[in-house]
């Protein structure tokens, strides 16, 4: 069976799926509500808004860079289900700090001195939380699923993640002006996520006991170096990381672009992220159907090439948007959708995400199927380390472009050009895949 639906009936999969879904939902609800509220209610310049959005992204990503190696070791050498429960319990406390920061910001109490630092502290802590959860959500799949189910499970986890992001984004758009309700919501969903995590079946370590290296620098370097020995995993990591460099640039641009180029309010900025999330979910399912459960990078180069084309189209649509026909009041969703070109904006965003999902989902499956089961978490962690470095680079790139005065729309066009590097990396990965298959077939042919 090459669809994911049968897994939704399996006790070995559903609790993990629901826990990850709630995790992505609450992460996104908190982060998006915070960014939209600050962008639209605290700052009043495009430069300040872009800087805040970029700093928020960098703060969330930094723990992935520093702690992924330790997280990967723990996930391979301890029961993964037990780690999930501890991580989800910590989320309740983290969200309490974030909720208090949102409340202070809403009340206008010590916004710069206390409220925003609390918001950033909670965001950093959620980055730590996601760092330790991240290697598990993929590496646990080969333990609970059959070999032919891993790609379907990976696609379903990825699709569910983006559906959760979409739902959290929609809610965040409406709660950006009602952050007191958002504060209560993020606490409630953290508690629900903890209880679902308690249903995840045990996933004990499969390898021999090893000593954990708690030095983030030596352990990170060792983990990345080990992955370079496997060309398929190495190119998968590079391709995923460069993809998320592009993604981080685009995500940083969305709120300021919606406000300052398209003259739209927070609900429209959320709508952008919603369409992006729907697209990645659709792409995740579509590529699994095309590959029929086989882990392969066959469609990755053409997928990201088509993504580049759609990013370029998105740029030209934004450039053609005629702000002179409207007054200066920010548009809500209904007003935005009344303009014919709005559907060109949303359609191009949707296709960007569909082709992006088709590119990246099979690559995550490489990380857990092309290594020994006892090394799967560390392969995912190595990927997270390189990913986080790439996303920080993307964040700094977006900030640097804004600092030197490059308009937001032109920054989008740069993202289209960056996709061409991903095309090359996808092609290199597919070549490495075919070379590995050829080498594996040669001994069999000589027997």
Order of alpha helices (4+ residues) and beta strands (2+ residues): alpha-alpha-alpha-alpha-alpha-alpha-alpha-alpha-alpha-alpha-alpha-alpha-alpha-alpha-alpha
